[in-house]
Amino acid sequence: MDFITAHFSEIVSLIAGLVGGCTIGSLVTLKIVGGQKVSGGGSNVNQSGSKAGGDIVGGNKSIK
């Protein structure tokens, strides 16, 4: 309890800084995400004849 009373102002400023930083960060993220638009110009690609040569990180290495 003595630690809390000795460092009360630092603890309060830490909590206020965390809350303020999270609030400002959320507002900036919402502004960035809100400015992006989704377009419906996608396309389908026929990949029925494609062959994979194995995983880069060491999975199945069988090449046919």
PDB file of N, CA, C and O in Angstrom:
ATOM      1  N   MET A   1       0.829  -1.194   0.000  1.00  0.00           N
ATOM      2  CA  MET A   1       0.000   0.000   0.000  1.00  0.00           C
ATOM      3  C   MET A   1       0.869   1.252   0.000  1.00  0.00           C
ATOM      4  O   MET A   1       0.487   2.281  -0.556  1.00  0.00           O
ATOM      5  N   ASP A   2       2.023   1.160   0.618  1.00  0.00           N
ATOM      6  CA  ASP A   2       2.930   2.299   0.674  1.00  0.00           C
ATOM      7  C   ASP A   2       3.454   2.643  -0.722  1.00  0.00           C
ATOM      8  O   ASP A   2       3.678   3.813  -1.031  1.00  0.00           O
ATOM      9  N   PHE A   3       3.647   1.628  -1.560  1.00  0.00           N
ATOM     10  CA  PHE A   3       4.119   1.857  -2.934  1.00  0.00           C
ATOM     11  C   PHE A   3       3.096   2.653  -3.729  1.00  0.00           C
ATOM     12  O   PHE A   3       3.454   3.563  -4.476  1.00  0.00           O
ATOM     13  N   ILE A   4       1.825   2.310  -3.566  1.00  0.00           N
ATOM     14  CA  ILE A   4       0.767   2.989  -4.319  1.00  0.00           C
ATOM     15  C   ILE A   4       0.663   4.457  -3.907  1.00  0.00           C
ATOM     16  O   ILE A   4       0.523   5.332  -4.760  1.00  0.00           O
ATOM     17  N   THR A   5       0.731   4.724  -2.623  1.00  0.00           N
ATOM     18  CA  THR A   5       0.627   6.114  -2.168  1.00  0.00           C
ATOM     19  C   THR A   5       1.858   6.918  -2.560  1.00  0.00           C
ATOM     20  O   THR A   5       1.757   8.117  -2.817  1.00  0.00           O
ATOM     21  N   ALA A   6       3.021   6.271  -2.607  1.00  0.00           N
ATOM     22  CA  ALA A   6       4.243   6.999  -2.974  1.00  0.00           C
ATOM     23  C   ALA A   6       4.283   7.319  -4.462  1.00  0.00           C
ATOM     24  O   ALA A   6       4.856   8.336  -4.852  1.00  0.00           O
ATOM     25  N   HIS A   7       3.687   6.475  -5.303  1.00  0.00           N
ATOM     26  CA  HIS A   7       3.756   6.654  -6.762  1.00  0.00           C
ATOM     27  C   HIS A   7       2.383   6.873  -7.377  1.00  0.00           C
ATOM     28  O   HIS A   7       2.146   6.493  -8.523  1.00  0.00           O
ATOM     29  N   PHE A   8       1.483   7.482  -6.625  1.00  0.00           N
ATOM     30  CA  PHE A   8       0.103   7.644  -7.091  1.00  0.00           C
ATOM     31  C   PHE A   8       0.020   8.478  -8.370  1.00  0.00           C
ATOM     32  O   PHE A   8      -0.711   8.116  -9.291  1.00  0.00           O
ATOM     33  N   SER A   9       0.756   9.586  -8.441  1.00  0.00           N
ATOM     34  CA  SER A   9       0.661  10.466  -9.618  1.00  0.00           C
ATOM     35  C   SER A   9       1.209   9.776 -10.870  1.00  0.00           C
ATOM     36  O   SER A   9       0.666   9.956 -11.960  1.00  0.00           O
ATOM     37  N   GLU A  10       2.278   8.990 -10.724  1.00  0.00           N
ATOM     38  CA  GLU A  10       2.811   8.267 -11.874  1.00  0.00           C
ATOM     39  C   GLU A  10       1.849   7.194 -12.368  1.00  0.00           C
ATOM     40  O   GLU A  10       1.704   6.993 -13.574  1.00  0.00           O
ATOM     41  N   ILE A  11       1.192   6.508 -11.438  1.00  0.00           N
ATOM     42  CA  ILE A  11       0.228   5.471 -11.808  1.00  0.00           C
ATOM     43  C   ILE A  11      -0.963   6.087 -12.538  1.00  0.00           C
ATOM     44  O   ILE A  11      -1.430   5.549 -13.542  1.00  0.00           O
ATOM     45  N   VAL A  12      -1.450   7.215 -12.028  1.00  0.00           N
ATOM     46  CA  VAL A  12      -2.588   7.894 -12.663  1.00  0.00           C
ATOM     47  C   VAL A  12      -2.201   8.384 -14.048  1.00  0.00           C
ATOM     48  O   VAL A  12      -2.990   8.244 -14.983  1.00  0.00           O
ATOM     49  N   SER A  13      -1.007   8.957 -14.210  1.00  0.00           N
ATOM     50  CA  SER A  13      -0.604   9.455 -15.528  1.00  0.00           C
ATOM     51  C   SER A  13      -0.375   8.298 -16.501  1.00  0.00           C
ATOM     52  O   SER A  13      -0.617   8.458 -17.697  1.00  0.00           O
ATOM     53  N   LEU A  14       0.082   7.144 -16.026  1.00  0.00           N
ATOM     54  CA  LEU A  14       0.243   5.975 -16.883  1.00  0.00           C
ATOM     55  C   LEU A  14      -1.111   5.503 -17.402  1.00  0.00           C
ATOM     56  O   LEU A  14      -1.270   5.234 -18.592  1.00  0.00           O
ATOM     57  N   ILE A  15      -2.081   5.405 -16.500  1.00  0.00           N
ATOM     58  CA  ILE A  15      -3.421   4.956 -16.903  1.00  0.00           C
ATOM     59  C   ILE A  15      -4.048   5.963 -17.873  1.00  0.00           C
ATOM     60  O   ILE A  15      -4.658   5.569 -18.867  1.00  0.00           O
ATOM     61  N   ALA A  16      -3.901   7.245 -17.591  1.00  0.00           N
ATOM     62  CA  ALA A  16      -4.461   8.270 -18.478  1.00  0.00           C
ATOM     63  C   ALA A  16      -3.785   8.232 -19.845  1.00  0.00           C
ATOM     64  O   ALA A  16      -4.448   8.411 -20.867  1.00  0.00           O
ATOM     65  N   GLY A  17      -2.491   8.004 -19.873  1.00  0.00           N
ATOM     66  CA  GLY A  17      -1.780   7.910 -21.149  1.00  0.00           C
ATOM     67  C   GLY A  17      -2.205   6.706 -21.955  1.00  0.00           C
ATOM     68  O   GLY A  17      -2.358   6.795 -23.174  1.00  0.00           O
ATOM     69  N   LEU A  18      -2.401   5.569 -21.285  1.00  0.00           N
ATOM     70  CA  LEU A  18      -2.860   4.367 -21.996  1.00  0.00           C
ATOM     71  C   LEU A  18      -4.257   4.560 -22.571  1.00  0.00           C
ATOM     72  O   LEU A  18      -4.514   4.196 -23.718  1.00  0.00           O
ATOM     73  N   VAL A  19      -5.157   5.129 -21.780  1.00  0.00           N
ATOM     74  CA  VAL A  19      -6.523   5.350 -22.255  1.00  0.00           C
ATOM     75  C   VAL A  19      -6.530   6.360 -23.405  1.00  0.00           C
ATOM     76  O   VAL A  19      -7.211   6.153 -24.409  1.00  0.00           O
ATOM     77  N   GLY A  20      -5.787   7.428 -23.262  1.00  0.00           N
ATOM     78  CA  GLY A  20      -5.732   8.440 -24.326  1.00  0.00           C
ATOM     79  C   GLY A  20      -5.097   7.910 -25.595  1.00  0.00           C
ATOM     80  O   GLY A  20      -5.568   8.199 -26.695  1.00  0.00           O
ATOM     81  N   GLY A  21      -4.032   7.137 -25.455  1.00  0.00           N
ATOM     82  CA  GLY A  21      -3.376   6.566 -26.625  1.00  0.00           C
ATOM     83  C   GLY A  21      -4.250   5.576 -27.357  1.00  0.00           C
ATOM     84  O   GLY A  21      -4.277   5.549 -28.588  1.00  0.00           O
ATOM     85  N   CYS A  22      -4.966   4.762 -26.600  1.00  0.00           N
ATOM     86  CA  CYS A  22      -5.878   3.796 -27.231  1.00  0.00           C
ATOM     87  C   CYS A  22      -7.009   4.509 -27.944  1.00  0.00           C
ATOM     88  O   CYS A  22      -7.420   4.099 -29.030  1.00  0.00           O
ATOM     89  N   THR A  23      -7.518   5.579 -27.337  1.00  0.00           N
ATOM     90  CA  THR A  23      -8.630   6.319 -27.951  1.00  0.00           C
ATOM     91  C   THR A  23      -8.185   6.990 -29.245  1.00  0.00           C
ATOM     92  O   THR A  23      -8.871   6.883 -30.261  1.00  0.00           O
ATOM     93  N   ILE A  24      -7.058   7.675 -29.223  1.00  0.00           N
ATOM     94  CA  ILE A  24      -6.566   8.358 -30.418  1.00  0.00           C
ATOM     95  C   ILE A  24      -6.200   7.338 -31.499  1.00  0.00           C
ATOM     96  O   ILE A  24      -6.481   7.557 -32.677  1.00  0.00           O
ATOM     97  N   GLY A  25      -5.581   6.233 -31.106  1.00  0.00           N
ATOM     98  CA  GLY A  25      -5.234   5.194 -32.071  1.00  0.00           C
ATOM     99  C   GLY A  25      -6.452   4.595 -32.737  1.00  0.00           C
ATOM    100  O   GLY A  25      -6.428   4.308 -33.934  1.00  0.00           O
ATOM    101  N   SER A  26      -7.517   4.402 -31.979  1.00  0.00           N
ATOM    102  CA  SER A  26      -8.752   3.863 -32.547  1.00  0.00           C
ATOM    103  C   SER A  26      -9.380   4.840 -33.523  1.00  0.00           C
ATOM    104  O   SER A  26      -9.863   4.439 -34.582  1.00  0.00           O
ATOM    105  N   LEU A  27      -9.376   6.113 -33.178  1.00  0.00           N
ATOM    106  CA  LEU A  27      -9.964   7.106 -34.080  1.00  0.00           C
ATOM    107  C   LEU A  27      -9.174   7.225 -35.374  1.00  0.00           C
ATOM    108  O   LEU A  27      -9.765   7.365 -36.445  1.00  0.00           O
ATOM    109  N   VAL A  28      -7.849   7.172 -35.294  1.00  0.00           N
ATOM    110  CA  VAL A  28      -7.024   7.247 -36.503  1.00  0.00           C
ATOM    111  C   VAL A  28      -7.257   6.008 -37.362  1.00  0.00           C
ATOM    112  O   VAL A  28      -7.359   6.117 -38.583  1.00  0.00           O
ATOM    113  N   THR A  29      -7.342   4.835 -36.742  1.00  0.00           N
ATOM    114  CA  THR A  29      -7.582   3.611 -37.496  1.00  0.00           C
ATOM    115  C   THR A  29      -8.939   3.654 -38.185  1.00  0.00           C
ATOM    116  O   THR A  29      -9.056   3.258 -39.345  1.00  0.00           O
ATOM    117  N   LEU A  30      -9.961   4.131 -37.487  1.00  0.00           N
ATOM    118  CA  LEU A  30     -11.285   4.228 -38.095  1.00  0.00           C
ATOM    119  C   LEU A  30     -11.280   5.203 -39.268  1.00  0.00           C
ATOM    120  O   LEU A  30     -11.951   4.959 -40.271  1.00  0.00           O
ATOM    121  N   LYS A  31     -10.541   6.294 -39.162  1.00  0.00           N
ATOM    122  CA  LYS A  31     -10.478   7.265 -40.252  1.00  0.00           C
ATOM    123  C   LYS A  31      -9.785   6.666 -41.466  1.00  0.00           C
ATOM    124  O   LYS A  31     -10.218   6.897 -42.595  1.00  0.00           O
ATOM    125  N   ILE A  32      -8.703   5.891 -41.254  1.00  0.00           N
ATOM    126  CA  ILE A  32      -7.981   5.264 -42.361  1.00  0.00           C
ATOM    127  C   ILE A  32      -8.845   4.195 -43.008  1.00  0.00           C
ATOM    128  O   ILE A  32      -8.949   4.146 -44.234  1.00  0.00           O
ATOM    129  N   VAL A  33      -9.464   3.343 -42.211  1.00  0.00           N
ATOM    130  CA  VAL A  33     -10.284   2.259 -42.744  1.00  0.00           C
ATOM    131  C   VAL A  33     -11.528   2.823 -43.419  1.00  0.00           C
ATOM    132  O   VAL A  33     -11.968   2.292 -44.439  1.00  0.00           O
ATOM    133  N   GLY A  34     -12.094   3.879 -42.874  1.00  0.00           N
ATOM    134  CA  GLY A  34     -13.290   4.478 -43.449  1.00  0.00           C
ATOM    135  C   GLY A  34     -13.039   5.086 -44.817  1.00  0.00           C
ATOM    136  O   GLY A  34     -13.967   5.207 -45.617  1.00  0.00           O
ATOM    137  N   GLY A  35     -11.796   5.472 -45.104  1.00  0.00           N
ATOM    138  CA  GLY A  35     -11.478   6.080 -46.392  1.00  0.00           C
ATOM    139  C   GLY A  35     -11.249   5.076 -47.500  1.00  0.00           C
ATOM    140  O   GLY A  35     -11.170   5.470 -48.663  1.00  0.00           O
ATOM    141  N   GLN A  36     -11.139   3.807 -47.191  1.00  0.00           N
ATOM    142  CA  GLN A  36     -10.889   2.795 -48.216  1.00  0.00           C
ATOM    143  C   GLN A  36     -12.209   2.306 -48.784  1.00  0.00           C
ATOM    144  O   GLN A  36     -13.195   2.154 -48.063  1.00  0.00           O
ATOM    145  N   LYS A  37     -12.212   2.064 -50.075  1.00  0.00           N
ATOM    146  CA  LYS A  37     -13.426   1.603 -50.739  1.00  0.00           C
ATOM    147  C   LYS A  37     -13.209   0.202 -51.283  1.00  0.00           C
ATOM    148  O   LYS A  37     -12.102  -0.164 -51.678  1.00  0.00           O
ATOM    149  N   VAL A  38     -14.276  -0.567 -51.296  1.00  0.00           N
ATOM    150  CA  VAL A  38     -14.218  -1.931 -51.797  1.00  0.00           C
ATOM    151  C   VAL A  38     -14.760  -1.933 -53.215  1.00  0.00           C
ATOM    152  O   VAL A  38     -15.838  -1.401 -53.480  1.00  0.00           O
ATOM    153  N   SER A  39     -14.009  -2.529 -54.119  1.00  0.00           N
ATOM    154  CA  SER A  39     -14.487  -2.621 -55.498  1.00  0.00           C
ATOM    155  C   SER A  39     -14.867  -4.059 -55.803  1.00  0.00           C
ATOM    156  O   SER A  39     -14.276  -4.989 -55.254  1.00  0.00           O
ATOM    157  N   GLY A  40     -15.838  -4.246 -56.662  1.00  0.00           N
ATOM    158  CA  GLY A  40     -16.298  -5.581 -57.016  1.00  0.00           C
ATOM    159  C   GLY A  40     -15.711  -6.076 -58.311  1.00  0.00           C
ATOM    160  O   GLY A  40     -16.363  -6.834 -59.030  1.00  0.00           O
ATOM    161  N   GLY A  41     -14.499  -5.670 -58.631  1.00  0.00           N
ATOM    162  CA  GLY A  41     -13.894  -6.037 -59.910  1.00  0.00           C
ATOM    163  C   GLY A  41     -13.023  -7.267 -59.826  1.00  0.00           C
ATOM    164  O   GLY A  41     -11.971  -7.305 -60.463  1.00  0.00           O
ATOM    165  N   GLY A  42     -13.411  -8.269 -59.075  1.00  0.00           N
ATOM    166  CA  GLY A  42     -12.603  -9.481 -58.962  1.00  0.00           C
ATOM    167  C   GLY A  42     -12.773 -10.383 -60.173  1.00  0.00           C
ATOM    168  O   GLY A  42     -13.680 -10.191 -60.982  1.00  0.00           O
ATOM    169  N   SER A  43     -11.885 -11.375 -60.290  1.00  0.00           N
ATOM    170  CA  SER A  43     -11.998 -12.306 -61.403  1.00  0.00           C
ATOM    171  C   SER A  43     -11.664 -13.710 -60.916  1.00  0.00           C
ATOM    172  O   SER A  43     -10.898 -13.890 -59.970  1.00  0.00           O
ATOM    173  N   ASN A  44     -12.248 -14.694 -61.574  1.00  0.00           N
ATOM    174  CA  ASN A  44     -11.961 -16.091 -61.258  1.00  0.00           C
ATOM    175  C   ASN A  44     -10.899 -16.606 -62.221  1.00  0.00           C
ATOM    176  O   ASN A  44     -10.926 -16.299 -63.413  1.00  0.00           O
ATOM    177  N   VAL A  45      -9.970 -17.386 -61.696  1.00  0.00           N
ATOM    178  CA  VAL A  45      -8.885 -17.926 -62.503  1.00  0.00           C
ATOM    179  C   VAL A  45      -8.989 -19.444 -62.486  1.00  0.00           C
ATOM    180  O   VAL A  45      -9.132 -20.050 -61.424  1.00  0.00           O
ATOM    181  N   ASN A  46      -8.918 -20.054 -63.663  1.00  0.00           N
ATOM    182  CA  ASN A  46      -8.950 -21.504 -63.759  1.00  0.00           C
ATOM    183  C   ASN A  46      -7.566 -22.046 -63.414  1.00  0.00           C
ATOM    184  O   ASN A  46      -6.605 -21.799 -64.142  1.00  0.00           O
ATOM    185  N   GLN A  47      -7.459 -22.774 -62.323  1.00  0.00           N
ATOM    186  CA  GLN A  47      -6.185 -23.331 -61.880  1.00  0.00           C
ATOM    187  C   GLN A  47      -6.207 -24.849 -61.918  1.00  0.00           C
ATOM    188  O   GLN A  47      -5.471 -25.496 -61.172  1.00  0.00           O
ATOM    189  N   SER A  48      -7.033 -25.423 -62.769  1.00  0.00           N
ATOM    190  CA  SER A  48      -7.175 -26.875 -62.780  1.00  0.00           C
ATOM    191  C   SER A  48      -5.924 -27.580 -63.289  1.00  0.00           C
ATOM    192  O   SER A  48      -5.682 -28.723 -62.902  1.00  0.00           O
ATOM    193  N   GLY A  49      -5.114 -26.943 -64.144  1.00  0.00           N
ATOM    194  CA  GLY A  49      -3.915 -27.590 -64.676  1.00  0.00           C
ATOM    195  C   GLY A  49      -2.637 -27.228 -63.956  1.00  0.00           C
ATOM    196  O   GLY A  49      -1.555 -27.603 -64.407  1.00  0.00           O
ATOM    197  N   SER A  50      -2.728 -26.508 -62.850  1.00  0.00           N
ATOM    198  CA  SER A  50      -1.515 -26.078 -62.157  1.00  0.00           C
ATOM    199  C   SER A  50      -0.959 -27.193 -61.290  1.00  0.00           C
ATOM    200  O   SER A  50      -1.703 -28.032 -60.782  1.00  0.00           O
ATOM    201  N   LYS A  51       0.368 -27.194 -61.126  1.00  0.00           N
ATOM    202  CA  LYS A  51       1.045 -28.200 -60.298  1.00  0.00           C
ATOM    203  C   LYS A  51       1.943 -27.479 -59.296  1.00  0.00           C
ATOM    204  O   LYS A  51       2.638 -26.523 -59.641  1.00  0.00           O
ATOM    205  N   ALA A  52       1.916 -27.947 -58.070  1.00  0.00           N
ATOM    206  CA  ALA A  52       2.748 -27.357 -57.029  1.00  0.00           C
ATOM    207  C   ALA A  52       4.004 -28.192 -56.858  1.00  0.00           C
ATOM    208  O   ALA A  52       3.954 -29.421 -56.909  1.00  0.00           O
ATOM    209  N   GLY A  53       5.140 -27.516 -56.653  1.00  0.00           N
ATOM    210  CA  GLY A  53       6.403 -28.204 -56.496  1.00  0.00           C
ATOM    211  C   GLY A  53       6.799 -28.440 -55.057  1.00  0.00           C
ATOM    212  O   GLY A  53       7.939 -28.833 -54.810  1.00  0.00           O
ATOM    213  N   GLY A  54       5.957 -28.230 -54.134  1.00  0.00           N
ATOM    214  CA  GLY A  54       6.289 -28.451 -52.724  1.00  0.00           C
ATOM    215  C   GLY A  54       6.239 -27.180 -51.928  1.00  0.00           C
ATOM    216  O   GLY A  54       6.192 -26.078 -52.474  1.00  0.00           O
ATOM    217  N   ASP A  55       6.250 -27.349 -50.647  1.00  0.00           N
ATOM    218  CA  ASP A  55       6.165 -26.216 -49.740  1.00  0.00           C
ATOM    219  C   ASP A  55       7.556 -25.611 -49.558  1.00  0.00           C
ATOM    220  O   ASP A  55       8.556 -26.329 -49.523  1.00  0.00           O
ATOM    221  N   ILE A  56       7.607 -24.294 -49.443  1.00  0.00           N
ATOM    222  CA  ILE A  56       8.888 -23.609 -49.276  1.00  0.00           C
ATOM    223  C   ILE A  56       9.522 -23.963 -47.933  1.00  0.00           C
ATOM    224  O   ILE A  56      10.744 -24.077 -47.842  1.00  0.00           O
ATOM    225  N   VAL A  57       8.723 -24.135 -46.904  1.00  0.00           N
ATOM    226  CA  VAL A  57       9.271 -24.337 -45.563  1.00  0.00           C
ATOM    227  C   VAL A  57       9.477 -25.802 -45.223  1.00  0.00           C
ATOM    228  O   VAL A  57       9.720 -26.117 -44.058  1.00  0.00           O
ATOM    229  N   GLY A  58       9.391 -26.705 -46.179  1.00  0.00           N
ATOM    230  CA  GLY A  58       9.758 -28.091 -45.903  1.00  0.00           C
ATOM    231  C   GLY A  58       8.616 -29.050 -45.826  1.00  0.00           C
ATOM    232  O   GLY A  58       8.730 -30.069 -45.144  1.00  0.00           O
ATOM    233  N   GLY A  59       7.523 -28.786 -46.485  1.00  0.00           N
ATOM    234  CA  GLY A  59       6.410 -29.711 -46.473  1.00  0.00           C
ATOM    235  C   GLY A  59       6.605 -30.817 -47.485  1.00  0.00           C
ATOM    236  O   GLY A  59       7.683 -31.407 -47.552  1.00  0.00           O
ATOM    237  N   ASN A  60       5.597 -31.107 -48.267  1.00  0.00           N
ATOM    238  CA  ASN A  60       5.632 -32.176 -49.264  1.00  0.00           C
ATOM    239  C   ASN A  60       6.512 -31.752 -50.444  1.00  0.00           C
ATOM    240  O   ASN A  60       6.191 -30.778 -51.126  1.00  0.00           O
ATOM    241  N   LYS A  61       7.595 -32.451 -50.691  1.00  0.00           N
ATOM    242  CA  LYS A  61       8.542 -32.068 -51.738  1.00  0.00           C
ATOM    243  C   LYS A  61       8.422 -32.957 -52.980  1.00  0.00           C
ATOM    244  O   LYS A  61       9.313 -32.938 -53.829  1.00  0.00           O
ATOM    245  N   SER A  62       7.359 -33.723 -53.104  1.00  0.00           N
ATOM    246  CA  SER A  62       7.253 -34.626 -54.255  1.00  0.00           C
ATOM    247  C   SER A  62       6.836 -33.832 -55.495  1.00  0.00           C
ATOM    248  O   SER A  62       5.747 -33.260 -55.531  1.00  0.00           O
ATOM    249  N   ILE A  63       7.688 -33.800 -56.492  1.00  0.00           N
ATOM    250  CA  ILE A  63       7.427 -33.102 -57.743  1.00  0.00           C
ATOM    251  C   ILE A  63       7.054 -34.142 -58.791  1.00  0.00           C
ATOM    252  O   ILE A  63       7.764 -35.128 -58.991  1.00  0.00           O
ATOM    253  N   LYS A  64       5.918 -33.902 -59.459  1.00  0.00           N
ATOM    254  CA  LYS A  64       5.460 -34.864 -60.461  1.00  0.00           C
ATOM    255  C   LYS A  64       5.559 -34.299 -61.843  1.00  0.00           C
ATOM    256  O   LYS A  64       5.214 -34.975 -62.813  1.00  0.00           O
TER     257      LYS A  64
END
